[in-house]
């Protein structure tokens, strides 16, 4: 029997069935996660703690600031929400700066600006001074929000890009939790001192960020755009799963940058360096069909991430718990810690599912859960509002749905908005395209966080969450119709998925059929040659 098999192999060495070895039937071993890329992703994601901490700490500090400075609800709303508006200037500037001085030093700028803002907030003597300090801190937050996902995306190998690019959202949630814990820890201090310590201590992560960036390499894609192929090759060798992948990534980046494949010098001349020239025209005035589709998806996911009400829940959680019947200040702050803990746990769950399940199924499941939890929260708060006696079941339902909403958001919508928007834009448009997404994100967040108090006083707090549930339902339809799956694709291959806004599935199937036919023809030619 074995002799016969051996004879067959000798006679037909090229036959597809007789070339098989026992090892070919073993399960494919998954490559180990690249440790260097993992460390780089963690270090740059520290930048995201800046936003998370500010959101979390302001949720409790605003009550003490309102008491200390005797502020109106409108002034509180402006204090809380305007940082998001201010961050627009930071994200717009970061898009230019990251192409000019590089991704790495843009991170240093983010940390330095937020450091100054945090110290100014801690030493504020009046409302006007505090608003100026918020402006400075907002610029730093805008820089950090834009650059962290871009850098992480560009250093990550395709096999673990979803896992690594979710780190900024993980650190935002960690920052929120730290902010909540800071509120609880310093709540016993005198009113005029407690909130200053809460805000001022936010300078610590920015100092750490400015120091750790020295251990990080520059983005290989930015290096190629500057003609520094030798430096880019070294970074890719360290951040790829294999030597072959490193060479393929370099080849793809060179093609995207317009550098000939046979050009392998360490330093090459790049005709047009990417400092943003012509990018805005290509994005908005004369976009191709794939770029238009990408832009709609990039803007849409950031808009719906914030329009579905996450910042209203996180920033005004003490108000929501008060409406739900929790009157003790310490109990309200402890409840916010539970929200922060839940969000952090579930975003960690998401990091391990993104490259296994894919972006699209996780996003649709997440938004579906958000619709249900927001609807139930609106129902519970409406019942409490219209009842003259305490309803324990409605209180329990409202608290549980706040936690459930945070969990559903963090397991999909939260991290995927940053991952998806940072990986779909072509290299030549990535910095500015991601900056636009951040700008939309912060504008929407600013509107929600500034107007939430006025909104719930106008239509009731239950009505506000029914409104958010409706927006989340529209988001689900939009994502289902327009968003192709990007898991496993290289960054340079993304444009293939886009170009047909609604009918992208049929276009993708047609492309797959062409690839199958082409692959089949190649196989026939090879077999014919060997015969």
C-alpha positions, 0 to 999 in steps of 0.5 A, spaced: 500 500 500 505 504 501 509 502 496 503 504 491 503 511 494 510 512 493 510 510 486 504 514 484 508 520 487 514 519 483 509 518 476 505 524 478 509 529 482 505 535 480 498 532 482 494 536 487 492 530 491 498 526 491 503 532 493 500 532 500 503 530 506 500 529 513 503 535 516 498 539 510 492 536 514 494 539 521 490 545 523 493 552 521 497 555 527 495 562 528 501 567 528 503 569 535 501 577 537 507 581 535 510 584 542 513 590 539 507 592 536 503 590 542 508 595 546 507 601 541 500 600 541 499 601 549 504 606 549 501 611 544 494 609 547 496 613 554 494 619 550 487 617 550 487 617 557 487 624 557 480 625 554 477 619 558 479 622 565 477 629 563 470 626 561 470 621 568 472 627 573 468 632 570 461 628 571 463 629 579 467 635 579 461 639 575 457 639 581 462 642 586 464 647 581 457 649 580 456 650 588 463 653 589 462 658 583 454 659 583 453 657 576 447 656 572 445 650 568 447 653 562 454 655 565 455 648 567 453 645 560 458 650 557 463 648 562 462 640 560 461 641 553 465 646 550 472 642 551 469 638 545 468 644 541 475 646 543 478 639 541 476 641 534 482 646 533 486 640 536 484 635 531 485 639 525 492 642 527 494 634 529 492 632 521 497 637 519 502 636 524 502 629 524 504 629 516 509 635 517 513 633 524 511 626 524 506 621 528 511 621 534 512 628 535 505 630 534 504 625 540 509 629 544 505 636 543 498 633 545 501 631 552 505 638 553 498 642 551 494 637 556 499 638 561 498 646 561 491 645 561 490 641 567 495 645 571 491 651 569 484 648 571 487 646 577 489 653 579 483 656 576 480 662 581 473 664 577 469 661 571 472 665 566 479 662 568 476 655 568 473 656 561 480 658 558 483 652 561 478 648 558 480 651 552 487 649 552 486 642 555 481 641 549 486 643 544 491 637 547 485 632 547 483 634 540 491 632 538 491 626 542 484 623 539 486 624 532 493 621 533 493 615 537 488 611 532 492 613 526 499 611 529 496 604 532 493 603 525 499 604 521 504 600 526 499 594 527 500 588 522 493 586 519 493 579 523 492 583 530 490 590 527 483 590 530 486 588 537 491 593 537 487 599 534 482 598 540 487 600 545 485 607 545 478 606 546 480 601 552 484 607 555 479 612 554 474 607 558 480 606 563 481 614 564 473 615 565 474 610 571 480 613 573 476 620 573 470 617 577 475 614 582 478 621 583 471 624 584 470 619 590 477 619 593 477 627 593 469 628 594 471 629 602 475 635 601 473 642 602 468 644 596 473 649 593 479 644 594 476 638 592 474 639 585 481 643 583 485 637 585 480 632 581 482 636 575 489 638 576 491 631 577 490 630 570 497 632 569 500 626 571 498 622 565 500 627 560 507 627 563 508 620 562 506 620 555 511 625 553 516 621 556 514 614 554 514 617 546 521 616 546 521 609 546 516 609 540 518 608 533 516 613 528 510 610 523 513 606 517 508 609 513 510 616 515 517 614 514 516 612 507 512 618 505 518 622 507 523 617 503 526 614 509 525 607 506 531 604 510 528 607 517 521 604 515 524 597 513 527 597 520 520 599 523 516 594 519 521 588 521 519 589 528 512 590 528 510 585 522 509 577 524 514 575 519 519 577 514 515 576 508 509 580 511 514 586 513 516 586 505 509 585 503 507 591 507 513 595 505 511 594 498 504 596 499 506 602 502 511 604 496 505 603 491 501 607 495 506 613 496 508 612 488 515 610 489 517 605 484 518 597 487 525 597 484 527 603 488 530 600 495 535 605 497 535 607 504 533 614 502 529 616 496 526 622 493 519 623 494 516 627 488 510 630 493 511 629 500 504 629 504 503 635 508 496 635 506 496 639 499 491 637 495 488 632 500 481 636 501 480 637 494 480 629 493 476 628 499 470 633 498 471 637 491 473 631 486 472 624 490 472 618 487 466 613 488 471 609 493 473 615 497 466 618 497 463 611 500 469 611 505 468 619 507 460 617 508 462 611 513 468 615 516 463 621 518 457 617 519 460 612 524 463 618 528 456 622 528 452 616 531 457 614 536 456 620 539 449 622 537 446 615 541 447 619 547 454 616 550 456 622 553 450 624 556 450 618 560 457 618 562 458 626 563 451 626 567 450 619 570 450 623 577 444 627 574 441 620 572 442 616 578 439 622 582 433 622 577 432 614 579 432 616 586 439 615 589 440 622 593 446 620 597 452 624 594 457 618 595 452 613 593 451 617 586 459 617 585 459 609 587 454 608 582 458 612 577 464 608 578 460 601 577 459 605 570 466 606 569 468 599 571 463 596 566 465 600 560 472 598 561 471 590 562 466 590 556 471 594 552 477 589 554 472 583 551 471 587 545 479 587 544 479 580 543 473 579 539 474 584 533 479 580 530 475 573 531 468 575 530 469 581 525 468 589 525 461 588 522 457 583 526 460 586 533 458 593 531 451 591 529 450 587 535 452 592 539 448 597 536 442 593 537 443 592 544 444 599 545 437 600 542 434 596 547 437 598 553 436 606 551 428 604 550 428 600 557 432 606 560 427 611 557 421 607 560 424 606 567 425 613 568 418 615 565 415 611 570 419 614 576 417 621 573 410 620 573 409 616 579 408 619 586 411 614 590 418 610 589 418 604 585 423 600 586 423 596 580 423 602 576 429 604 580 433 597 579 431 597 571 434 604 570 440 603 574 441 596 570 440 599 563 445 605 564 450 599 566 447 595 560 448 601 555 455 602 557 456 595 556 453 594 549 456 601 547 463 599 549 463 592 546 462 594 539 460 602 537 465 605 542 472 601 539 470 600 532 468 607 531 476 609 532 478 602 528 474 603 522 475 610 521 482 610 522 483 603 517 479 605 511 482 611 509 487 611 503 494 612 506 494 619 502 488 621 505 489 618 512 491 623 517 486 628 514 480 623 513 481 621 521 481 628 523 475 629 520 472 623 523 474 626 530 472 633 528 465 630 527 465 626 533 467 632 538 462 637 535 456 631 536 459 630 543 459 637 544 452 639 542 449 633 546 453 634 552 452 642 552 444 641 551 443 635 555 440 638 561 436 643 557 433 637 553 431 633 558 428 639 562 424 640 555 422 633 554 423 629 560 429 625 562 425 619 559 423 622 553 431 624 552 433 617 552 427 615 547 430 620 542 437 617 543 434 610 542 431 612 536 437 615 533 441 608 535 436 605 531 437 609 525 444 608 526 443 600 526 440 601 519 445 605 516 451 600 518 447 594 516 446 597 509 453 601 508 459 598 512 463 592 509 467 588 513 474 590 513 477 584 518 484 581 515 485 586 509 491 590 509 490 598 509 493 599 502 487 594 500 481 597 503 479 601 497 477 595 494 471 594 499 468 601 497 465 604 491 458 602 492 454 605 498 448 600 498 450 595 493 457 593 496 455 586 497 454 585 490 460 588 487 464 584 492 461 578 490 463 580 483 470 581 485 470 574 488 468 571 482 473 574 478 478 572 483 476 565 483 476 564 475 483 567 475 485 563 480 482 557 477 485 559 470 492 559 473 491 552 476 489 549 470 495 552 466 500 550 472 497 543 471 498 543 464 505 545 464 507 539 469 503 534 465 
